[in-house]
C-alpha cells in the first residue's frame, strides 16, 4: 500500500479511514462468489471502494457519494486504483428519489440538514435504496451520517437480498436515540 498516492480532502479523516479500512479491515467479508455485488453508500473519497476491489477484484460495485467536492476526489482515486465494474453515483442514499438539503463538511461527516441546523448547506439529488436491493447484494456498506435508520426502514422488505451488511450508526446529542429502531429492523430481517 505504500506505493499508492491518494487525493484527499481532510488529512486527519484520511489517516483515520486508512487505518480502519486497510489496516484493521473493517469491511472484510467472506462470500462464496468471486464476483460479489457490492453497494457502498457513503463512499467518501473512495478508500472503501479501493479496498473492496482489492479484496474481490472481479466484484461489481455501485458507490454513492452526495457531496460534489468529495465526489470529485472519489472519482480521481477510483479511476487511479478502483479497477473495472465500478459505478460512481453522485447522489445521496435516501428513502426515495428526491432532492435533499445537505450540510457538506469538507471531511467525512457531510449529512442531511436536521431541524435547527444553521450551517451553510447545498441541495443534492437523492435516490432510494430499495431499487438497488431488487436482486442479491453480497455486501451493503451503509455509512450515511444519521440517515441509516430511515433508509433501512424504507427498504426493510428487501433486506432479505443482502447477505452481508455493515452499518455505521450515528446519533446526535440533541435528537432522540434510534439505536433500538435500528436493532429491531436488523433483527426482524434475520441479521445477527
C-alpha positions in Angstrom: 0.0 0.0 0.0 3.0 2.4 0.4 3.2 2.8 -3.3 -0.3 4.3 -3.5 -0.9 8.0 -3.7 -4.4 9.2 -2.8 -6.0 12.6 -3.4 -7.5 13.7 -0.1 -9.7 16.4 1.4 -9.0 16.2 5.1 -5.7 14.7 6.3 -7.0 13.6 9.8 -10.0 11.9 8.3 -7.8 10.2 5.7 -5.5 8.8 8.3 -8.4 7.5 10.4 -10.1 5.9 7.4 -6.9 4.4 6.0 -6.2 2.8 9.4 -9.8 1.4 9.7 -10.1 0.2 6.1 -6.7 -1.0 5.1 -5.0 -1.9 8.4 -8.0 -3.1 10.6 -10.0 -4.3 7.5 -13.4 -3.3 9.0 -15.1 -4.1 5.6 -13.6 -7.6 5.2 -16.3 -10.1 4.5 -16.5 -13.6 3.1 -18.8 -14.7 0.3 -18.9 -17.7 -2.0 -18.6 -15.7 -5.2 -15.5 -14.4 -6.9 -17.6 -11.6 -8.3 -19.8 -10.2 -5.5 -22.2 -7.4 -5.9 -21.4 -4.6 -3.5 -23.2 -1.3 -2.7 -21.1 1.3 -1.0 -23.4 4.0 0.4 -21.3 6.9 1.7 -18.2 6.2 -0.3 -16.4 9.4 0.6 -13.0 9.7 -1.2 -13.1 6.0 -2.3 -10.9 4.2 0.2 -13.6 1.6 0.8 -14.2 1.1 -2.9 -10.5 0.5 -3.5 -10.2 -1.8 -0.5 -13.2 -3.9 -1.7 -11.9 -4.1 -5.3 -8.6 -5.4 -3.9 -10.4 -7.9 -1.8 -12.6 -9.0 -4.7 -11.1 -7.8 -8.0 -14.0 -9.2 -10.0 -16.7 -7.6 -7.9 -19.3 -5.1 -9.2 -19.5 -2.0 -7.0 -22.0 0.8 -7.0 -20.7 3.6 -4.8 -22.8 6.6 -3.7 -21.4 10.0 -2.5 -23.6 13.1 -2.4 -21.1 15.8 -1.7 -19.9 17.2 -5.1 -16.5 18.3 -3.9 -15.8 14.9 -2.2 -17.3 13.1 -5.2 -14.6 14.7 -7.5 -11.9 13.2 -5.3 -13.7 9.9 -5.2 -13.6 9.8 -9.0 -9.9 10.5 -9.1 -9.0 7.9 -6.6 -11.2 5.2 -8.1 -10.1 6.0 -11.6 -6.5 5.5 -10.4 -6.9 2.4 -8.2 -10.5 1.1 -8.5 -10.4 -1.2 -11.4 -13.3 -2.1 -13.6 -17.0 -2.6 -12.9 -17.3 0.3 -10.5 -20.2 2.7 -10.9 -19.9 6.0 -9.1 -23.2 7.9 -8.3 -23.1 11.5 -7.2 -26.3 11.2 -5.1 -27.3 10.7 -1.5 -29.0 7.4 -0.5 -32.4 8.1 1.0 -35.9 6.7 1.3 -36.9 7.9 -2.2 -35.8 9.7 -5.3 -35.8 13.4 -4.4 -33.6 16.4 -3.7 -32.3 17.0 -0.2 -30.8 19.8 1.8 -27.2 18.7 2.7 -24.5 20.0 5.0 -21.1 19.5 3.4 -18.2 19.5 5.9 -15.1 19.0 3.7 -14.3 15.8 5.5 -16.3 12.6 6.2 -19.3 14.0 8.1 -21.5 15.6 5.4 -25.1 14.9 6.2 -28.7 15.8 5.5 -29.9 19.0 7.1 -31.5 18.5 10.5 -34.1 20.7 12.2 -32.3 23.7 13.8 -29.2 23.5 11.5 -27.8 26.9 10.8 -24.7 25.7 8.8 -24.4 26.5 5.2 -26.0 23.8 3.1 -26.5 22.8 -0.5 -29.1 20.8 -2.5 -28.2 17.3 -3.6 -30.0 14.7 -5.6 -31.0 11.6 -3.7 -32.1 8.1 -4.7 -34.0 5.4 -2.8 -32.0 2.3 -1.8 -34.8 -0.2 -2.4 -34.5 -0.4 -6.2 -30.8 -1.5 -5.7 -31.9 -4.3 -3.5 -34.2 -6.0 -6.1 -31.6 -8.8 -6.5 -28.9 -10.3 -4.3 -26.3 -8.0 -2.8 -23.3 -9.6 -1.3 -22.3 -6.6 0.8 -24.1 -3.4 1.6 -22.0 -0.8 3.3 -24.1 2.0 4.9 -22.3 5.0 6.3 -24.7 7.9 5.7 -24.2 10.1 8.7 -27.5 9.8 10.6 -29.9 8.7 7.8 -29.3 5.0 8.3 -32.4 4.2 10.3 -34.8 5.9 7.9 -33.2 4.3 4.9 -33.2 0.8 6.4 -36.8 1.2 7.4 -37.7 2.2 3.9 -36.2 -0.9 2.4 -36.9 -3.4 5.2 -38.9 -5.7 2.9 -35.9 -6.0 0.5 -33.2 -6.7 3.1 -33.5 -10.4 2.7 -31.5 -9.9 -0.6 -28.5 -8.6 1.4 -26.1 -11.2 2.6 -23.6 -9.0 4.5 -24.4 -5.6 6.0 -22.1 -3.0 7.5 -23.9 -0.1 9.2 -22.2 2.8 10.9 -24.8 4.1 13.3 -24.8 7.9 14.0 -26.8 9.7 16.7 -26.9 13.3 17.6 -26.8 14.8 21.2 -30.0 16.8 20.7 -32.0 14.1 18.9 -33.9 11.1 20.1 -31.8 7.9 20.2 -32.8 5.5 17.4 -30.4 2.6 18.1 -33.4 0.5 19.3 -35.2 1.0 16.0 -32.1 0.1 14.0 -31.6 -3.1 16.0 -35.3 -4.0 15.6 -35.0 -3.6 11.8 -31.9 -5.7 11.6 -33.2 -8.5 14.0 -36.6 -8.7 12.2 -34.6 -9.1 8.9 -32.8 -12.1 10.4 -29.4 -10.4 10.9 -27.3 -11.5 13.8 
